Amino acid sequence: MSSELIIKKADPEMTEDQLPSLLPQQRIMLHYILEGNDYTTAYRKAGYNAAPENQDKAAYILVTRNPLKAHLGYFAKELSKLITPDWKAQKLAQIVNNSLNKDEPQLYDPEIAIKAIAELNKMSGDYAAQTSQVQHLHASIDDIRNARLEYKNDK
């Protein structure tokens, strides 16, 4: 399975019915790495069948032993190469646009937009509004005049 397929899976336009040609081992990688499911959920979504009381153990064994463990590590590295800051910014911008779209009430959520904007700001190095500290100086009128005269003399 190519790493491009992993990215295509992240694309909302790709549907689950486009994935049947994948092997269960490949599907478990998609469900585990990309969707962030735990071992057991990824195991079930990938189409593995085990008795409910044995699913946790079977999933753990499957993903922690070679060759699947090696493949998971490889695809996690490949995925990190493909998901660039530009890609992340593009997806966050889509989230902002979707969550501020009043034409689709089920997606409209200003809080999600605010969180996505905050994440975009962090990515660009803008963590928060700059605050300035006001210092109160105590000076007499004579001190101010003398400082002004010194300033004019220095020019």
Z-matrix of the N, CA and C atoms (Angstrom, degrees):
N
C 1 1.449
C 2 1.521 1 108.01
N 3 1.311 2 116.59 1 132.42
C 4 1.452 3 120.25 2 -179.56
C 5 1.519 4 110.16 3 -83.65
N 6 1.324 5 114.98 4 157.01
C 7 1.455 6 118.75 5 178.69
C 8 1.522 7 111.22 6 -70.19
N 9 1.342 8 117.67 7 -22.54
C 10 1.460 9 119.82 8 175.06
C 11 1.527 10 110.62 9 -61.17
N 12 1.326 11 116.46 10 -34.29
C 13 1.459 12 120.66 11 179.16
C 14 1.527 13 110.36 12 -64.50
N 15 1.316 14 116.41 13 -36.00
C 16 1.462 15 120.13 14 178.48
C 17 1.523 16 108.86 15 -62.66
N 18 1.323 17 116.67 16 -44.47
C 19 1.456 18 120.02 17 179.61
C 20 1.519 19 110.58 18 -66.23
N 21 1.337 20 117.33 19 -39.96
C 22 1.457 21 119.56 20 177.62
C 23 1.519 22 110.42 21 -60.32
N 24 1.336 23 117.11 22 -35.19
C 25 1.458 24 120.64 23 178.42
C 26 1.523 25 110.17 24 -64.79
N 27 1.339 26 116.91 25 -31.89
C 28 1.460 27 120.15 26 178.61
C 29 1.512 28 111.46 27 -71.64
N 30 1.320 29 115.38 28 -20.14
C 31 1.458 30 120.35 29 -179.82
C 32 1.518 31 108.96 30 -75.33
N 33 1.328 32 118.16 31 125.78
C 34 1.469 33 119.92 32 -178.17
C 35 1.522 34 113.79 33 -61.75
N 36 1.336 35 118.02 34 -17.81
C 37 1.457 36 120.36 35 -179.70
C 38 1.522 37 111.92 36 -73.42
N 39 1.328 38 117.80 37 -20.04
C 40 1.460 39 120.86 38 179.94
C 41 1.521 40 108.80 39 -84.23
N 42 1.305 41 116.68 40 129.50
C 43 1.460 42 120.79 41 -176.12
C 44 1.519 43 110.36 42 -104.54
N 45 1.328 44 114.71 43 162.67
C 46 1.461 45 120.53 44 179.35
C 47 1.527 46 112.44 45 -60.34
N 48 1.346 47 117.58 46 -31.79
C 49 1.459 48 118.85 47 -178.11
C 50 1.525 49 112.21 48 -71.56
N 51 1.333 50 117.98 49 -8.42
C 52 1.459 51 120.96 50 174.51
C 53 1.528 52 110.90 51 -86.00
N 54 1.313 53 117.39 52 -3.61
C 55 1.463 54 120.89 53 -176.57
C 56 1.527 55 116.16 54 -101.71
N 57 1.352 56 121.55 55 -1.84
C 58 1.455 57 118.89 56 -174.52
C 59 1.520 58 114.32 57 -61.89
N 60 1.324 59 117.61 58 -23.24
C 61 1.455 60 118.83 59 -178.64
C 62 1.529 61 112.42 60 -73.15
N 63 1.320 62 116.71 61 -10.01
C 64 1.454 63 119.80 62 178.93
C 65 1.518 64 110.84 63 -78.39
N 66 1.312 65 114.89 64 147.47
C 67 1.462 66 120.17 65 174.13
C 68 1.525 67 109.13 66 -71.57
N 69 1.331 68 117.78 67 155.85
C 70 1.469 69 119.53 68 178.15
C 71 1.532 70 112.24 69 -55.77
N 72 1.347 71 117.50 70 -36.29
C 73 1.470 72 120.26 71 179.05
C 74 1.529 73 110.57 72 -63.61
N 75 1.333 74 116.52 73 -35.97
C 76 1.456 75 120.09 74 178.39
C 77 1.525 76 110.85 75 -72.52
N 78 1.322 77 116.17 76 -38.46
C 79 1.460 78 119.48 77 179.06
C 80 1.531 79 111.24 78 -67.11
N 81 1.310 80 117.09 79 -37.37
C 82 1.466 81 118.37 80 179.53
C 83 1.526 82 109.83 81 -65.18
N 84 1.332 83 117.34 82 -34.60
C 85 1.463 84 119.78 83 176.85
C 86 1.526 85 110.58 84 -64.03
N 87 1.324 86 116.58 85 -42.41
C 88 1.469 87 119.95 86 178.73
C 89 1.522 88 111.08 87 -62.16
N 90 1.321 89 116.19 88 -46.90
C 91 1.460 90 120.20 89 -177.46
C 92 1.534 91 111.83 90 -69.35
N 93 1.314 92 116.67 91 -33.46
C 94 1.461 93 120.01 92 -177.99
C 95 1.530 94 111.58 93 -80.55
N 96 1.333 95 116.78 94 -52.18
C 97 1.462 96 120.02 95 -175.03
C 98 1.520 97 111.46 96 -75.76
N 99 1.316 98 116.02 97 -53.71
C 100 1.451 99 118.97 98 -170.57
C 101 1.523 100 113.38 99 -77.11
N 102 1.300 101 116.51 100 -44.70
C 103 1.458 102 118.95 101 -177.10
C 104 1.520 103 112.25 102 -85.68
N 105 1.330 104 116.19 103 -12.51
C 106 1.454 105 119.03 104 177.81
C 107 1.519 106 114.31 105 73.79
N 108 1.331 107 116.22 106 22.52
C 109 1.463 108 119.78 107 178.42
C 110 1.524 109 109.92 108 -72.30
N 111 1.325 110 115.95 109 157.09
C 112 1.456 111 118.95 110 173.00
C 113 1.528 112 108.64 111 -73.81
N 114 1.326 113 116.74 112 171.04
C 115 1.466 114 121.38 113 -177.12
C 116 1.526 115 112.10 114 -53.44
N 117 1.311 116 115.48 115 -48.38
C 118 1.465 117 119.93 116 -173.56
C 119 1.522 118 111.90 117 -66.76
N 120 1.315 119 117.32 118 -43.96
C 121 1.466 120 120.76 119 179.17
C 122 1.528 121 109.98 120 -63.83
N 123 1.325 122 116.72 121 -44.44
C 124 1.468 123 120.38 122 178.42
C 125 1.528 124 110.13 123 -62.09
N 126 1.316 125 116.83 124 -38.72
C 127 1.460 126 122.81 125 178.83
C 128 1.532 127 110.42 126 -59.73
N 129 1.336 128 116.26 127 -48.25
C 130 1.472 129 120.51 128 179.40
C 131 1.521 130 111.65 129 -66.17
N 132 1.338 131 117.43 130 -45.76
C 133 1.458 132 121.10 131 -178.29
C 134 1.526 133 111.90 132 -63.93
N 135 1.319 134 116.43 133 -28.51
C 136 1.462 135 120.30 134 -179.75
C 137 1.522 136 111.86 135 -76.38
N 138 1.312 137 117.37 136 -9.59
C 139 1.454 138 120.38 137 175.86
C 140 1.516 139 114.71 138 101.85
N 141 1.323 140 117.57 139 7.37
C 142 1.462 141 119.63 140 177.24
C 143 1.521 142 109.52 141 -74.89
N 144 1.309 143 114.81 142 145.02
C 145 1.463 144 120.26 143 178.86
C 146 1.512 145 109.03 144 -121.11
N 147 1.287 146 115.00 145 127.68
C 148 1.463 147 121.46 146 173.65
C 149 1.521 148 105.40 147 -149.86
N 150 1.278 149 115.35 148 159.33
C 151 1.462 150 119.13 149 177.26
C 152 1.532 151 108.10 150 -59.20
N 153 1.312 152 117.47 151 141.86
C 154 1.470 153 119.92 152 -176.39
C 155 1.528 154 113.98 153 -51.57
N 156 1.324 155 117.05 154 -37.39
C 157 1.466 156 119.33 155 -179.10
C 158 1.530 157 112.47 156 -72.88
N 159 1.340 158 117.23 157 -15.57
C 160 1.464 159 120.90 158 -179.13
C 161 1.527 160 113.46 159 -105.54
N 162 1.323 161 118.10 160 -3.30
C 163 1.459 162 120.30 161 -174.73
C 164 1.531 163 113.10 162 -63.76
N 165 1.308 164 117.38 163 -42.66
C 166 1.468 165 119.37 164 -179.96
C 167 1.524 166 110.93 165 -59.40
N 168 1.308 167 116.05 166 -48.10
C 169 1.464 168 120.84 167 -178.13
C 170 1.528 169 110.60 168 -66.33
N 171 1.332 170 117.54 169 -44.01
C 172 1.467 171 121.15 170 -179.12
C 173 1.533 172 110.69 171 -63.83
N 174 1.324 173 117.06 172 -41.63
C 175 1.467 174 120.73 173 179.33
C 176 1.517 175 110.67 174 -65.65
N 177 1.311 176 116.82 175 -43.56
C 178 1.464 177 120.87 176 179.23
C 179 1.522 178 110.78 177 -60.71
N 180 1.314 179 116.77 178 -46.76
C 181 1.465 180 120.81 179 179.61
C 182 1.527 181 110.55 180 -61.05
N 183 1.328 182 116.46 181 -42.25
C 184 1.456 183 120.64 182 -177.43
C 185 1.528 184 112.29 183 -63.22
N 186 1.316 185 117.62 184 -45.53
C 187 1.461 186 119.26 185 -173.96
C 188 1.521 187 114.57 186 -88.56
N 189 1.312 188 117.99 187 -10.43
C 190 1.472 189 118.89 188 -179.12
C 191 1.523 190 113.35 189 -104.85
N 192 1.296 191 117.63 190 0.19
C 193 1.466 192 120.28 191 178.16
C 194 1.519 193 109.97 192 -114.03
N 195 1.325 194 115.03 193 153.32
C 196 1.464 195 119.22 194 176.43
C 197 1.507 196 108.64 195 -69.76
N 198 1.310 197 120.23 196 150.16
C 199 1.466 198 128.02 197 6.21
C 200 1.519 199 113.99 198 -88.61
N 201 1.333 200 118.32 199 -11.50
C 202 1.464 201 119.19 200 -175.68
C 203 1.528 202 111.54 201 -65.10
N 204 1.306 203 118.04 202 -35.22
C 205 1.463 204 121.05 203 178.86
C 206 1.526 205 109.93 204 -60.79
N 207 1.317 206 117.27 205 -43.22
C 208 1.464 207 121.31 206 178.68
C 209 1.528 208 110.73 207 -64.81
N 210 1.328 209 116.66 208 -41.52
C 211 1.465 210 120.64 209 179.19
C 212 1.528 211 111.19 210 -65.29
N 213 1.322 212 117.20 211 -40.71
C 214 1.457 213 120.23 212 178.29
C 215 1.531 214 110.46 213 -60.73
N 216 1.325 215 116.51 214 -43.32
C 217 1.466 216 120.32 215 177.91
C 218 1.516 217 111.89 216 -63.00
N 219 1.340 218 116.11 217 -42.97
C 220 1.458 219 121.23 218 179.86
C 221 1.527 220 110.80 219 -62.82
N 222 1.320 221 118.07 220 -48.42
C 223 1.454 222 120.54 221 -177.00
C 224 1.526 223 112.10 222 -71.12
N 225 1.311 224 117.29 223 -29.59
C 226 1.462 225 118.97 224 174.59
C 227 1.531 226 109.77 225 -64.21
N 228 1.340 227 116.98 226 -40.62
C 229 1.474 228 120.99 227 177.34
C 230 1.522 229 110.73 228 -66.71
N 231 1.324 230 116.76 229 -43.41
C 232 1.470 231 120.75 230 179.10
C 233 1.523 232 110.46 231 -62.29
N 234 1.306 233 115.71 232 -42.40
C 235 1.462 234 120.27 233 -179.80
C 236 1.523 235 110.29 234 -62.88
N 237 1.328 236 116.73 235 -40.35
C 238 1.464 237 118.98 236 179.92
C 239 1.527 238 111.18 237 -66.99
N 240 1.328 239 118.41 238 -26.49
C 241 1.470 240 121.05 239 175.93
C 242 1.522 241 110.74 240 -72.88
N 243 1.324 242 116.62 241 -36.35
C 244 1.458 243 120.59 242 -175.09
C 245 1.517 244 113.63 243 -83.27
N 246 1.308 245 116.20 244 -28.71
C 247 1.462 246 119.14 245 179.38
C 248 1.522 247 107.48 246 -89.55
N 249 1.314 248 113.92 247 90.59
C 250 1.453 249 122.20 248 -177.33
C 251 1.528 250 109.59 249 -87.92
N 252 1.314 251 117.06 250 166.91
C 253 1.467 252 119.00 251 175.33
C 254 1.534 253 112.50 252 -57.65
N 255 1.333 254 117.10 253 -35.95
C 256 1.469 255 119.54 254 177.57
C 257 1.520 256 111.00 255 -64.17
N 258 1.326 257 117.34 256 -40.88
C 259 1.460 258 121.63 257 179.40
C 260 1.524 259 109.89 258 -63.90
N 261 1.335 260 115.59 259 -43.99
C 262 1.464 261 120.18 260 178.79
C 263 1.521 262 110.96 261 -62.17
N 264 1.337 263 116.30 262 -43.64
C 265 1.465 264 120.24 263 179.72
C 266 1.525 265 110.52 264 -62.54
N 267 1.329 266 116.21 265 -39.64
C 268 1.466 267 120.13 266 178.99
C 269 1.532 268 110.35 267 -63.26
N 270 1.319 269 117.36 268 -45.32
C 271 1.466 270 120.73 269 179.80
C 272 1.530 271 111.28 270 -65.20
N 273 1.339 272 117.42 271 -40.10
C 274 1.461 273 120.21 272 178.02
C 275 1.528 274 110.88 273 -65.28
N 276 1.329 275 116.73 274 -37.86
C 277 1.470 276 119.86 275 176.77
C 278 1.525 277 110.45 276 -64.00
N 279 1.328 278 117.19 277 -37.76
C 280 1.467 279 120.27 278 176.18
C 281 1.524 280 110.77 279 -63.50
N 282 1.329 281 116.32 280 -40.01
C 283 1.463 282 120.82 281 178.57
C 284 1.529 283 109.79 282 -62.51
N 285 1.331 284 116.77 283 -43.20
C 286 1.467 285 120.42 284 178.43
C 287 1.522 286 109.79 285 -60.88
N 288 1.329 287 116.65 286 -49.51
C 289 1.467 288 120.20 287 -178.68
C 290 1.525 289 111.73 288 -61.07
N 291 1.319 290 117.03 289 -44.14
C 292 1.463 291 120.62 290 -179.49
C 293 1.526 292 112.08 291 -66.05
N 294 1.315 293 116.63 292 -40.16
C 295 1.457 294 118.34 293 -175.46
C 296 1.527 295 112.93 294 -80.95
N 297 1.323 296 117.89 295 -7.91
C 298 1.464 297 120.33 296 174.64
C 299 1.526 298 112.11 297 -107.08
N 300 1.322 299 116.13 298 8.22
C 301 1.463 300 121.75 299 -179.37
C 302 1.528 301 109.16 300 -83.76
N 303 1.307 302 116.46 301 104.60
C 304 1.469 303 121.01 302 -178.25
C 305 1.522 304 112.10 303 -74.47
N 306 1.340 305 117.03 304 -14.38
C 307 1.466 306 119.96 305 178.38
C 308 1.521 307 111.99 306 -69.65
N 309 1.341 308 116.66 307 -22.07
C 310 1.463 309 120.78 308 178.76
C 311 1.526 310 108.02 309 -119.57
N 312 1.321 311 116.94 310 91.16
C 313 1.477 312 120.90 311 -174.65
C 314 1.526 313 113.80 312 -58.72
N 315 1.336 314 117.65 313 -30.87
C 316 1.467 315 119.02 314 -178.49
C 317 1.526 316 111.77 315 -69.39
N 318 1.332 317 118.17 316 -21.03
C 319 1.462 318 121.42 317 178.73
C 320 1.526 319 112.37 318 -98.89
N 321 1.329 320 117.12 319 -18.34
C 322 1.464 321 121.21 320 -174.39
C 323 1.524 322 110.23 321 -66.84
N 324 1.331 323 116.13 322 115.66
C 325 1.453 324 121.23 323 179.37
C 326 1.528 325 109.01 324 -156.00
N 327 1.325 326 117.43 325 94.34
C 328 1.466 327 120.46 326 -178.28
C 329 1.529 328 113.92 327 -58.63
N 330 1.324 329 117.36 328 -30.38
C 331 1.467 330 119.65 329 179.67
C 332 1.522 331 111.46 330 -63.65
N 333 1.322 332 116.49 331 -40.10
C 334 1.461 333 120.28 332 177.89
C 335 1.524 334 109.41 333 -65.80
N 336 1.328 335 116.73 334 -40.63
C 337 1.465 336 120.73 335 177.95
C 338 1.523 337 110.70 336 -60.77
N 339 1.319 338 116.78 337 -42.94
C 340 1.468 339 120.81 338 -179.80
C 341 1.523 340 110.50 339 -63.15
N 342 1.331 341 116.67 340 -42.33
C 343 1.470 342 120.12 341 178.94
C 344 1.525 343 110.84 342 -65.00
N 345 1.335 344 117.44 343 -40.68
C 346 1.461 345 120.75 344 179.07
C 347 1.522 346 110.63 345 -66.26
N 348 1.329 347 116.71 346 -39.98
C 349 1.468 348 120.15 347 177.36
C 350 1.529 349 110.48 348 -64.20
N 351 1.318 350 116.87 349 -41.06
C 352 1.468 351 120.93 350 177.80
C 353 1.530 352 110.17 351 -60.94
N 354 1.335 353 116.56 352 -40.48
C 355 1.468 354 120.27 353 178.79
C 356 1.524 355 110.91 354 -66.69
N 357 1.338 356 116.86 355 -41.22
C 358 1.471 357 120.69 356 175.78
C 359 1.528 358 110.52 357 -60.85
N 360 1.327 359 116.38 358 -41.27
C 361 1.464 360 119.77 359 178.13
C 362 1.523 361 111.33 360 -61.98
N 363 1.326 362 116.88 361 -42.27
C 364 1.467 363 120.21 362 178.36
C 365 1.517 364 111.00 363 -62.38
N 366 1.335 365 115.93 364 -39.89
C 367 1.463 366 119.76 365 -179.59
C 368 1.529 367 111.26 366 -64.20
N 369 1.332 368 116.78 367 -30.48
C 370 1.463 369 119.93 368 -179.53
C 371 1.525 370 111.83 369 -92.66
N 372 1.334 371 117.33 370 2.95
C 373 1.457 372 121.15 371 177.15
C 374 1.512 373 113.99 372 89.71
N 375 1.308 374 117.77 373 4.65
C 376 1.455 375 122.39 374 -179.92
C 377 1.526 376 107.49 375 -98.21
N 378 1.336 377 116.56 376 93.61
C 379 1.457 378 120.07 377 -172.44
C 380 1.521 379 113.89 378 -84.01
N 381 1.299 380 117.10 379 -35.73
C 382 1.461 381 119.33 380 -179.61
C 383 1.525 382 108.32 381 -166.40
N 384 1.284 383 114.82 382 168.13
C 385 1.461 384 118.99 383 177.30
C 386 1.524 385 109.04 384 -62.85
N 387 1.317 386 115.13 385 140.42
C 388 1.462 387 120.19 386 178.45
C 389 1.520 388 108.93 387 -71.33
N 390 1.292 389 115.51 388 134.47
C 391 1.459 390 119.28 389 175.36
C 392 1.514 391 107.86 390 -111.95
N 393 1.278 392 115.96 391 143.00
C 394 1.460 393 119.36 392 178.33
C 395 1.513 394 108.45 393 -115.73
N 396 1.283 395 113.69 394 148.88
C 397 1.446 396 119.05 395 -178.54
C 398 1.528 397 108.35 396 -102.18
N 399 1.291 398 116.14 397 128.10
C 400 1.458 399 121.19 398 179.39
C 401 1.518 400 108.37 399 -88.51
N 402 1.321 401 114.75 400 127.55
C 403 1.451 402 119.33 401 177.67
C 404 1.522 403 108.37 402 -104.99
N 405 1.264 404 116.07 403 132.11
C 406 1.462 405 120.88 404 178.48
C 407 1.516 406 107.81 405 -96.44
N 408 1.318 407 115.21 406 117.60
C 409 1.463 408 120.70 407 177.90
C 410 1.517 409 108.63 408 -102.23
N 411 1.251 410 114.66 409 137.82
C 412 1.462 411 119.97 410 177.75
C 413 1.522 412 107.23 411 -106.60
N 414 1.316 413 114.84 412 110.58
C 415 1.458 414 119.83 413 179.50
C 416 1.523 415 108.86 414 -139.81
N 417 1.304 416 113.79 415 146.56
C 418 1.470 417 118.10 416 178.20
C 419 1.526 418 108.65 417 -83.90
N 420 1.308 419 116.68 418 167.32
C 421 1.457 420 122.16 419 178.09
C 422 1.523 421 109.83 420 -59.82
N 423 1.326 422 116.91 421 -39.02
C 424 1.468 423 120.91 422 -179.95
C 425 1.531 424 110.64 423 -64.04
N 426 1.341 425 117.37 424 -39.81
C 427 1.473 426 120.59 425 178.22
C 428 1.533 427 110.67 426 -63.18
N 429 1.325 428 116.34 427 -39.68
C 430 1.465 429 120.34 428 -179.81
C 431 1.525 430 110.29 429 -67.34
N 432 1.354 431 117.41 430 -43.33
C 433 1.473 432 120.63 431 177.83
C 434 1.516 433 110.74 432 -61.03
N 435 1.316 434 116.55 433 -45.58
C 436 1.468 435 120.06 434 -178.52
C 437 1.532 436 110.57 435 -63.13
N 438 1.340 437 117.16 436 -40.78
C 439 1.470 438 120.26 437 179.05
C 440 1.518 439 110.06 438 -65.31
N 441 1.337 440 116.92 439 -37.61
C 442 1.470 441 120.35 440 179.49
C 443 1.525 442 110.87 441 -67.78
N 444 1.311 443 117.01 442 -41.83
C 445 1.470 444 120.93 443 177.83
C 446 1.520 445 111.35 444 -63.59
N 447 1.331 446 116.55 445 -40.96
C 448 1.474 447 120.26 446 177.91
C 449 1.511 448 110.63 447 -63.42
N 450 1.322 449 116.27 448 -39.78
C 451 1.446 450 120.79 449 179.09
C 452 1.522 451 111.48 450 -63.28
N 453 1.341 452 116.63 451 -44.16
C 454 1.464 453 120.83 452 179.40
C 455 1.528 454 110.80 453 -65.71
N 456 1.322 455 117.65 454 -38.54
C 457 1.458 456 121.79 455 179.52
C 458 1.531 457 111.92 456 -67.61
N 459 1.326 458 116.31 457 -32.14
C 460 1.481 459 120.21 458 -179.87
C 461 1.533 460 111.28 459 -70.62
N 462 1.313 461 117.40 460 -25.57
C 463 1.462 462 120.68 461 -179.20
C 464 1.468 463 108.06 462 -77.76
